[in-house]
């Protein structure tokens, strides 16, 4: 009976010790898994902050493009108004008109644009 008692006491002592080591190894695996998840989480957090910065840059660029489109439209409208005003004012003095190669209506003023320039007139004007 003493052999049975020794084996029983060995089993009763061995089970808690075995359980302790199994739990210790399992705990070590869980801790290493937790640390790897923390590293992964830190990487994802860095990617998120980079995406947030990129989003802000894209929004800023889009606003800048919209502002430049507004300025370009304003400049285009202003130049069109100036062109129509110049054409109206030029039409008052026009003798004949023609269309240039761009398709823009060009008025020639009778007093300002002669049909041809005589070289003798230029020399006489320069001497006077």
Chimera marker file (.cmm) of the C-alpha trace (Angstrom):
<marker_set name="trace">
<marker id="1" x="0.000" y="0.000" z="0.000" r="1" g="1" b="0" radius="0.5"/>
<marker id="2" x="2.851" y="2.244" z="0.433" r="1" g="1" b="0" radius="0.5"/>
<marker id="3" x="3.562" y="2.095" z="-3.337" r="1" g="1" b="0" radius="0.5"/>
<marker id="4" x="-0.038" y="3.089" z="-4.042" r="1" g="1" b="0" radius="0.5"/>
<marker id="5" x="0.219" y="5.939" z="-1.580" r="1" g="1" b="0" radius="0.5"/>
<marker id="6" x="3.440" y="7.155" z="-3.185" r="1" g="1" b="0" radius="0.5"/>
<marker id="7" x="1.902" y="6.999" z="-6.671" r="1" g="1" b="0" radius="0.5"/>
<marker id="8" x="-1.251" y="8.757" z="-5.489" r="1" g="1" b="0" radius="0.5"/>
<marker id="9" x="0.749" y="11.495" z="-3.813" r="1" g="1" b="0" radius="0.5"/>
<marker id="10" x="2.898" y="11.822" z="-6.973" r="1" g="1" b="0" radius="0.5"/>
<marker id="11" x="-0.229" y="12.214" z="-9.102" r="1" g="1" b="0" radius="0.5"/>
<marker id="12" x="-1.793" y="14.686" z="-6.668" r="1" g="1" b="0" radius="0.5"/>
<marker id="13" x="1.414" y="16.773" z="-6.644" r="1" g="1" b="0" radius="0.5"/>
<marker id="14" x="2.151" y="16.284" z="-10.353" r="1" g="1" b="0" radius="0.5"/>
<marker id="15" x="-1.259" y="17.441" z="-11.640" r="1" g="1" b="0" radius="0.5"/>
<marker id="16" x="-1.085" y="20.935" z="-10.135" r="1" g="1" b="0" radius="0.5"/>
<marker id="17" x="2.551" y="21.327" z="-11.195" r="1" g="1" b="0" radius="0.5"/>
<marker id="18" x="1.740" y="20.147" z="-14.735" r="1" g="1" b="0" radius="0.5"/>
<marker id="19" x="-1.272" y="22.438" z="-14.828" r="1" g="1" b="0" radius="0.5"/>
<marker id="20" x="0.922" y="25.326" z="-13.644" r="1" g="1" b="0" radius="0.5"/>
<marker id="21" x="3.430" y="24.768" z="-16.461" r="1" g="1" b="0" radius="0.5"/>
<marker id="22" x="0.700" y="24.339" z="-19.099" r="1" g="1" b="0" radius="0.5"/>
<marker id="23" x="-0.903" y="27.561" z="-17.947" r="1" g="1" b="0" radius="0.5"/>
<marker id="24" x="2.465" y="29.331" z="-17.878" r="1" g="1" b="0" radius="0.5"/>
<marker id="25" x="3.250" y="28.331" z="-21.489" r="1" g="1" b="0" radius="0.5"/>
<marker id="26" x="-0.248" y="29.265" z="-22.584" r="1" g="1" b="0" radius="0.5"/>
<marker id="27" x="0.097" y="32.620" z="-20.821" r="1" g="1" b="0" radius="0.5"/>
<marker id="28" x="3.444" y="33.192" z="-22.555" r="1" g="1" b="0" radius="0.5"/>
<marker id="29" x="1.859" y="32.474" z="-25.946" r="1" g="1" b="0" radius="0.5"/>
<marker id="30" x="-1.024" y="34.814" z="-25.175" r="1" g="1" b="0" radius="0.5"/>
<marker id="31" x="1.360" y="37.601" z="-24.108" r="1" g="1" b="0" radius="0.5"/>
<marker id="32" x="3.407" y="37.249" z="-27.306" r="1" g="1" b="0" radius="0.5"/>
<marker id="33" x="0.178" y="37.261" z="-29.327" r="1" g="1" b="0" radius="0.5"/>
<marker id="34" x="-0.965" y="40.380" z="-27.477" r="1" g="1" b="0" radius="0.5"/>
<marker id="35" x="2.345" y="42.141" z="-28.175" r="1" g="1" b="0" radius="0.5"/>
<marker id="36" x="2.154" y="41.288" z="-31.872" r="1" g="1" b="0" radius="0.5"/>
<marker id="37" x="-1.432" y="42.628" z="-31.979" r="1" g="1" b="0" radius="0.5"/>
<marker id="38" x="-0.259" y="45.814" z="-30.249" r="1" g="1" b="0" radius="0.5"/>
<marker id="39" x="2.445" y="46.275" z="-32.906" r="1" g="1" b="0" radius="0.5"/>
<marker id="40" x="-0.131" y="45.665" z="-35.629" r="1" g="1" b="0" radius="0.5"/>
<marker id="41" x="-2.475" y="48.138" z="-33.978" r="1" g="1" b="0" radius="0.5"/>
<marker id="42" x="0.295" y="50.756" z="-33.797" r="1" g="1" b="0" radius="0.5"/>
<marker id="43" x="0.983" y="50.266" z="-37.519" r="1" g="1" b="0" radius="0.5"/>
<marker id="44" x="-2.704" y="50.617" z="-38.365" r="1" g="1" b="0" radius="0.5"/>
<marker id="45" x="-2.901" y="53.733" z="-36.205" r="1" g="1" b="0" radius="0.5"/>
<marker id="46" x="0.064" y="55.241" z="-38.091" r="1" g="1" b="0" radius="0.5"/>
<marker id="47" x="-1.625" y="54.424" z="-41.419" r="1" g="1" b="0" radius="0.5"/>
<marker id="48" x="-4.834" y="56.047" z="-40.195" r="1" g="1" b="0" radius="0.5"/>
<marker id="49" x="-3.071" y="59.248" z="-39.198" r="1" g="1" b="0" radius="0.5"/>
<marker id="50" x="-1.262" y="59.296" z="-42.579" r="1" g="1" b="0" radius="0.5"/>
<marker id="51" x="-4.600" y="58.870" z="-44.365" r="1" g="1" b="0" radius="0.5"/>
<marker id="52" x="-6.088" y="61.698" z="-42.290" r="1" g="1" b="0" radius="0.5"/>
<marker id="53" x="-3.221" y="63.995" z="-43.305" r="1" g="1" b="0" radius="0.5"/>
<marker id="54" x="-3.588" y="62.941" z="-46.943" r="1" g="1" b="0" radius="0.5"/>
<marker id="55" x="-7.332" y="63.611" z="-46.776" r="1" g="1" b="0" radius="0.5"/>
<marker id="56" x="-6.674" y="67.113" z="-45.439" r="1" g="1" b="0" radius="0.5"/>
<marker id="57" x="-4.173" y="67.766" z="-48.239" r="1" g="1" b="0" radius="0.5"/>
<marker id="58" x="-6.633" y="66.560" z="-50.889" r="1" g="1" b="0" radius="0.5"/>
<marker id="59" x="-9.433" y="68.722" z="-49.473" r="1" g="1" b="0" radius="0.5"/>
<marker id="60" x="-7.100" y="71.727" z="-49.428" r="1" g="1" b="0" radius="0.5"/>
<marker id="61" x="-6.037" y="71.075" z="-53.030" r="1" g="1" b="0" radius="0.5"/>
<marker id="62" x="-9.663" y="70.736" z="-54.141" r="1" g="1" b="0" radius="0.5"/>
<marker id="63" x="-10.527" y="74.060" z="-52.495" r="1" g="1" b="0" radius="0.5"/>
<marker id="64" x="-7.535" y="75.670" z="-54.183" r="1" g="1" b="0" radius="0.5"/>
<marker id="65" x="-8.660" y="74.324" z="-57.577" r="1" g="1" b="0" radius="0.5"/>
<marker id="66" x="-12.181" y="75.661" z="-57.006" r="1" g="1" b="0" radius="0.5"/>
<marker id="67" x="-10.789" y="79.076" z="-56.075" r="1" g="1" b="0" radius="0.5"/>
<marker id="68" x="-8.606" y="79.151" z="-59.183" r="1" g="1" b="0" radius="0.5"/>
<marker id="69" x="-11.553" y="78.139" z="-61.354" r="1" g="1" b="0" radius="0.5"/>
<marker id="70" x="-13.567" y="81.025" z="-59.897" r="1" g="1" b="0" radius="0.5"/>
<marker id="71" x="-10.719" y="83.463" z="-60.545" r="1" g="1" b="0" radius="0.5"/>
<marker id="72" x="-10.293" y="82.152" z="-64.101" r="1" g="1" b="0" radius="0.5"/>
<marker id="73" x="-14.017" y="82.499" z="-64.787" r="1" g="1" b="0" radius="0.5"/>
<marker id="74" x="-13.964" y="86.038" z="-63.397" r="1" g="1" b="0" radius="0.5"/>
<marker id="75" x="-10.942" y="86.956" z="-65.535" r="1" g="1" b="0" radius="0.5"/>
<marker id="76" x="-12.529" y="85.372" z="-68.605" r="1" g="1" b="0" radius="0.5"/>
<marker id="77" x="-15.791" y="87.283" z="-68.082" r="1" g="1" b="0" radius="0.5"/>
<marker id="78" x="-13.917" y="90.506" z="-67.494" r="1" g="1" b="0" radius="0.5"/>
<marker id="79" x="-11.826" y="90.087" z="-70.633" r="1" g="1" b="0" radius="0.5"/>
<marker id="80" x="-14.964" y="89.279" z="-72.636" r="1" g="1" b="0" radius="0.5"/>
<marker id="81" x="-16.611" y="92.453" z="-71.326" r="1" g="1" b="0" radius="0.5"/>
<marker id="82" x="-13.532" y="94.496" z="-72.197" r="1" g="1" b="0" radius="0.5"/>
<marker id="83" x="-13.445" y="92.950" z="-75.681" r="1" g="1" b="0" radius="0.5"/>
<marker id="84" x="-17.102" y="93.712" z="-76.344" r="1" g="1" b="0" radius="0.5"/>
<marker id="85" x="-16.643" y="97.247" z="-75.026" r="1" g="1" b="0" radius="0.5"/>
<marker id="86" x="-13.584" y="97.750" z="-77.238" r="1" g="1" b="0" radius="0.5"/>
<marker id="87" x="-15.485" y="96.385" z="-80.225" r="1" g="1" b="0" radius="0.5"/>
<marker id="88" x="-18.392" y="98.741" z="-79.519" r="1" g="1" b="0" radius="0.5"/>
<marker id="89" x="-16.069" y="101.715" z="-79.185" r="1" g="1" b="0" radius="0.5"/>
<marker id="90" x="-14.088" y="100.641" z="-82.254" r="1" g="1" b="0" radius="0.5"/>
<marker id="91" x="-17.317" y="100.284" z="-84.254" r="1" g="1" b="0" radius="0.5"/>
<marker id="92" x="-18.002" y="104.008" z="-83.931" r="1" g="1" b="0" radius="0.5"/>
<marker id="93" x="-14.914" y="104.901" z="-85.990" r="1" g="1" b="0" radius="0.5"/>
<marker id="94" x="-15.005" y="102.004" z="-88.432" r="1" g="1" b="0" radius="0.5"/>
<marker id="95" x="-14.947" y="102.517" z="-92.167" r="1" g="1" b="0" radius="0.5"/>
<marker id="96" x="-14.846" y="98.859" z="-93.141" r="1" g="1" b="0" radius="0.5"/>
<marker id="97" x="-14.461" y="95.675" z="-91.209" r="1" g="1" b="0" radius="0.5"/>
<marker id="98" x="-12.867" y="92.325" z="-91.774" r="1" g="1" b="0" radius="0.5"/>
<marker id="99" x="-12.480" y="89.000" z="-89.981" r="1" g="1" b="0" radius="0.5"/>
<marker id="100" x="-8.945" y="88.079" z="-88.962" r="1" g="1" b="0" radius="0.5"/>
<marker id="101" x="-7.535" y="84.533" z="-88.831" r="1" g="1" b="0" radius="0.5"/>
<marker id="102" x="-8.827" y="83.927" z="-85.282" r="1" g="1" b="0" radius="0.5"/>
<marker id="103" x="-12.412" y="84.674" z="-86.274" r="1" g="1" b="0" radius="0.5"/>
<marker id="104" x="-12.591" y="87.847" z="-84.194" r="1" g="1" b="0" radius="0.5"/>
<marker id="105" x="-14.414" y="90.802" z="-85.704" r="1" g="1" b="0" radius="0.5"/>
<marker id="106" x="-11.874" y="93.589" z="-86.264" r="1" g="1" b="0" radius="0.5"/>
<marker id="107" x="-12.943" y="97.139" z="-87.048" r="1" g="1" b="0" radius="0.5"/>
<marker id="108" x="-10.544" y="99.482" z="-88.774" r="1" g="1" b="0" radius="0.5"/>
<marker id="109" x="-10.951" y="103.161" z="-88.049" r="1" g="1" b="0" radius="0.5"/>
<marker id="110" x="-10.871" y="105.506" z="-91.048" r="1" g="1" b="0" radius="0.5"/>
<marker id="111" x="-8.803" y="108.103" z="-89.246" r="1" g="1" b="0" radius="0.5"/>
<marker id="112" x="-6.420" y="105.688" z="-87.578" r="1" g="1" b="0" radius="0.5"/>
<marker id="113" x="-5.656" y="102.931" z="-90.094" r="1" g="1" b="0" radius="0.5"/>
<marker id="114" x="-4.936" y="104.034" z="-93.678" r="1" g="1" b="0" radius="0.5"/>
<marker id="115" x="-5.425" y="101.602" z="-96.561" r="1" g="1" b="0" radius="0.5"/>
<marker id="116" x="-1.805" y="101.858" z="-97.628" r="1" g="1" b="0" radius="0.5"/>
<marker id="117" x="1.250" y="103.724" z="-96.401" r="1" g="1" b="0" radius="0.5"/>
<marker id="118" x="3.157" y="105.779" z="-98.919" r="1" g="1" b="0" radius="0.5"/>
<marker id="119" x="6.929" y="105.775" z="-98.343" r="1" g="1" b="0" radius="0.5"/>
<marker id="120" x="7.220" y="109.387" z="-99.521" r="1" g="1" b="0" radius="0.5"/>
<marker id="121" x="4.680" y="110.497" z="-96.910" r="1" g="1" b="0" radius="0.5"/>
<marker id="122" x="6.662" y="108.708" z="-94.179" r="1" g="1" b="0" radius="0.5"/>
<marker id="123" x="9.906" y="110.391" z="-95.282" r="1" g="1" b="0" radius="0.5"/>
<marker id="124" x="8.212" y="113.816" z="-95.513" r="1" g="1" b="0" radius="0.5"/>
<marker id="125" x="6.672" y="113.371" z="-92.056" r="1" g="1" b="0" radius="0.5"/>
<marker id="126" x="10.002" y="112.280" z="-90.590" r="1" g="1" b="0" radius="0.5"/>
<marker id="127" x="11.795" y="115.296" z="-92.072" r="1" g="1" b="0" radius="0.5"/>
<marker id="128" x="9.201" y="117.717" z="-90.733" r="1" g="1" b="0" radius="0.5"/>
<link id1="1" id2="2" r="1" g="1" b="0" radius="0.2"/>
<link id1="2" id2="3" r="1" g="1" b="0" radius="0.2"/>
<link id1="3" id2="4" r="1" g="1" b="0" radius="0.2"/>
<link id1="4" id2="5" r="1" g="1" b="0" radius="0.2"/>
<link id1="5" id2="6" r="1" g="1" b="0" radius="0.2"/>
<link id1="6" id2="7" r="1" g="1" b="0" radius="0.2"/>
<link id1="7" id2="8" r="1" g="1" b="0" radius="0.2"/>
<link id1="8" id2="9" r="1" g="1" b="0" radius="0.2"/>
<link id1="9" id2="10" r="1" g="1" b="0" radius="0.2"/>
<link id1="10" id2="11" r="1" g="1" b="0" radius="0.2"/>
<link id1="11" id2="12" r="1" g="1" b="0" radius="0.2"/>
<link id1="12" id2="13" r="1" g="1" b="0" radius="0.2"/>
<link id1="13" id2="14" r="1" g="1" b="0" radius="0.2"/>
<link id1="14" id2="15" r="1" g="1" b="0" radius="0.2"/>
<link id1="15" id2="16" r="1" g="1" b="0" radius="0.2"/>
<link id1="16" id2="17" r="1" g="1" b="0" radius="0.2"/>
<link id1="17" id2="18" r="1" g="1" b="0" radius="0.2"/>
<link id1="18" id2="19" r="1" g="1" b="0" radius="0.2"/>
<link id1="19" id2="20" r="1" g="1" b="0" radius="0.2"/>
<link id1="20" id2="21" r="1" g="1" b="0" radius="0.2"/>
<link id1="21" id2="22" r="1" g="1" b="0" radius="0.2"/>
<link id1="22" id2="23" r="1" g="1" b="0" radius="0.2"/>
<link id1="23" id2="24" r="1" g="1" b="0" radius="0.2"/>
<link id1="24" id2="25" r="1" g="1" b="0" radius="0.2"/>
<link id1="25" id2="26" r="1" g="1" b="0" radius="0.2"/>
<link id1="26" id2="27" r="1" g="1" b="0" radius="0.2"/>
<link id1="27" id2="28" r="1" g="1" b="0" radius="0.2"/>
<link id1="28" id2="29" r="1" g="1" b="0" radius="0.2"/>
<link id1="29" id2="30" r="1" g="1" b="0" radius="0.2"/>
<link id1="30" id2="31" r="1" g="1" b="0" radius="0.2"/>
<link id1="31" id2="32" r="1" g="1" b="0" radius="0.2"/>
<link id1="32" id2="33" r="1" g="1" b="0" radius="0.2"/>
<link id1="33" id2="34" r="1" g="1" b="0" radius="0.2"/>
<link id1="34" id2="35" r="1" g="1" b="0" radius="0.2"/>
<link id1="35" id2="36" r="1" g="1" b="0" radius="0.2"/>
<link id1="36" id2="37" r="1" g="1" b="0" radius="0.2"/>
<link id1="37" id2="38" r="1" g="1" b="0" radius="0.2"/>
<link id1="38" id2="39" r="1" g="1" b="0" radius="0.2"/>
<link id1="39" id2="40" r="1" g="1" b="0" radius="0.2"/>
<link id1="40" id2="41" r="1" g="1" b="0" radius="0.2"/>
<link id1="41" id2="42" r="1" g="1" b="0" radius="0.2"/>
<link id1="42" id2="43" r="1" g="1" b="0" radius="0.2"/>
<link id1="43" id2="44" r="1" g="1" b="0" radius="0.2"/>
<link id1="44" id2="45" r="1" g="1" b="0" radius="0.2"/>
<link id1="45" id2="46" r="1" g="1" b="0" radius="0.2"/>
<link id1="46" id2="47" r="1" g="1" b="0" radius="0.2"/>
<link id1="47" id2="48" r="1" g="1" b="0" radius="0.2"/>
<link id1="48" id2="49" r="1" g="1" b="0" radius="0.2"/>
<link id1="49" id2="50" r="1" g="1" b="0" radius="0.2"/>
<link id1="50" id2="51" r="1" g="1" b="0" radius="0.2"/>
<link id1="51" id2="52" r="1" g="1" b="0" radius="0.2"/>
<link id1="52" id2="53" r="1" g="1" b="0" radius="0.2"/>
<link id1="53" id2="54" r="1" g="1" b="0" radius="0.2"/>
<link id1="54" id2="55" r="1" g="1" b="0" radius="0.2"/>
<link id1="55" id2="56" r="1" g="1" b="0" radius="0.2"/>
<link id1="56" id2="57" r="1" g="1" b="0" radius="0.2"/>
<link id1="57" id2="58" r="1" g="1" b="0" radius="0.2"/>
<link id1="58" id2="59" r="1" g="1" b="0" radius="0.2"/>
<link id1="59" id2="60" r="1" g="1" b="0" radius="0.2"/>
<link id1="60" id2="61" r="1" g="1" b="0" radius="0.2"/>
<link id1="61" id2="62" r="1" g="1" b="0" radius="0.2"/>
<link id1="62" id2="63" r="1" g="1" b="0" radius="0.2"/>
<link id1="63" id2="64" r="1" g="1" b="0" radius="0.2"/>
<link id1="64" id2="65" r="1" g="1" b="0" radius="0.2"/>
<link id1="65" id2="66" r="1" g="1" b="0" radius="0.2"/>
<link id1="66" id2="67" r="1" g="1" b="0" radius="0.2"/>
<link id1="67" id2="68" r="1" g="1" b="0" radius="0.2"/>
<link id1="68" id2="69" r="1" g="1" b="0" radius="0.2"/>
<link id1="69" id2="70" r="1" g="1" b="0" radius="0.2"/>
<link id1="70" id2="71" r="1" g="1" b="0" radius="0.2"/>
<link id1="71" id2="72" r="1" g="1" b="0" radius="0.2"/>
<link id1="72" id2="73" r="1" g="1" b="0" radius="0.2"/>
<link id1="73" id2="74" r="1" g="1" b="0" radius="0.2"/>
<link id1="74" id2="75" r="1" g="1" b="0" radius="0.2"/>
<link id1="75" id2="76" r="1" g="1" b="0" radius="0.2"/>
<link id1="76" id2="77" r="1" g="1" b="0" radius="0.2"/>
<link id1="77" id2="78" r="1" g="1" b="0" radius="0.2"/>
<link id1="78" id2="79" r="1" g="1" b="0" radius="0.2"/>
<link id1="79" id2="80" r="1" g="1" b="0" radius="0.2"/>
<link id1="80" id2="81" r="1" g="1" b="0" radius="0.2"/>
<link id1="81" id2="82" r="1" g="1" b="0" radius="0.2"/>
<link id1="82" id2="83" r="1" g="1" b="0" radius="0.2"/>
<link id1="83" id2="84" r="1" g="1" b="0" radius="0.2"/>
<link id1="84" id2="85" r="1" g="1" b="0" radius="0.2"/>
<link id1="85" id2="86" r="1" g="1" b="0" radius="0.2"/>
<link id1="86" id2="87" r="1" g="1" b="0" radius="0.2"/>
<link id1="87" id2="88" r="1" g="1" b="0" radius="0.2"/>
<link id1="88" id2="89" r="1" g="1" b="0" radius="0.2"/>
<link id1="89" id2="90" r="1" g="1" b="0" radius="0.2"/>
<link id1="90" id2="91" r="1" g="1" b="0" radius="0.2"/>
<link id1="91" id2="92" r="1" g="1" b="0" radius="0.2"/>
<link id1="92" id2="93" r="1" g="1" b="0" radius="0.2"/>
<link id1="93" id2="94" r="1" g="1" b="0" radius="0.2"/>
<link id1="94" id2="95" r="1" g="1" b="0" radius="0.2"/>
<link id1="95" id2="96" r="1" g="1" b="0" radius="0.2"/>
<link id1="96" id2="97" r="1" g="1" b="0" radius="0.2"/>
<link id1="97" id2="98" r="1" g="1" b="0" radius="0.2"/>
<link id1="98" id2="99" r="1" g="1" b="0" radius="0.2"/>
<link id1="99" id2="100" r="1" g="1" b="0" radius="0.2"/>
<link id1="100" id2="101" r="1" g="1" b="0" radius="0.2"/>
<link id1="101" id2="102" r="1" g="1" b="0" radius="0.2"/>
<link id1="102" id2="103" r="1" g="1" b="0" radius="0.2"/>
<link id1="103" id2="104" r="1" g="1" b="0" radius="0.2"/>
<link id1="104" id2="105" r="1" g="1" b="0" radius="0.2"/>
<link id1="105" id2="106" r="1" g="1" b="0" radius="0.2"/>
<link id1="106" id2="107" r="1" g="1" b="0" radius="0.2"/>
<link id1="107" id2="108" r="1" g="1" b="0" radius="0.2"/>
<link id1="108" id2="109" r="1" g="1" b="0" radius="0.2"/>
<link id1="109" id2="110" r="1" g="1" b="0" radius="0.2"/>
<link id1="110" id2="111" r="1" g="1" b="0" radius="0.2"/>
<link id1="111" id2="112" r="1" g="1" b="0" radius="0.2"/>
<link id1="112" id2="113" r="1" g="1" b="0" radius="0.2"/>
<link id1="113" id2="114" r="1" g="1" b="0" radius="0.2"/>
<link id1="114" id2="115" r="1" g="1" b="0" radius="0.2"/>
<link id1="115" id2="116" r="1" g="1" b="0" radius="0.2"/>
<link id1="116" id2="117" r="1" g="1" b="0" radius="0.2"/>
<link id1="117" id2="118" r="1" g="1" b="0" radius="0.2"/>
<link id1="118" id2="119" r="1" g="1" b="0" radius="0.2"/>
<link id1="119" id2="120" r="1" g="1" b="0" radius="0.2"/>
<link id1="120" id2="121" r="1" g="1" b="0" radius="0.2"/>
<link id1="121" id2="122" r="1" g="1" b="0" radius="0.2"/>
<link id1="122" id2="123" r="1" g="1" b="0" radius="0.2"/>
<link id1="123" id2="124" r="1" g="1" b="0" radius="0.2"/>
<link id1="124" id2="125" r="1" g="1" b="0" radius="0.2"/>
<link id1="125" id2="126" r="1" g="1" b="0" radius="0.2"/>
<link id1="126" id2="127" r="1" g="1" b="0" radius="0.2"/>
<link id1="127" id2="128" r="1" g="1" b="0" radius="0.2"/>
</marker_set>
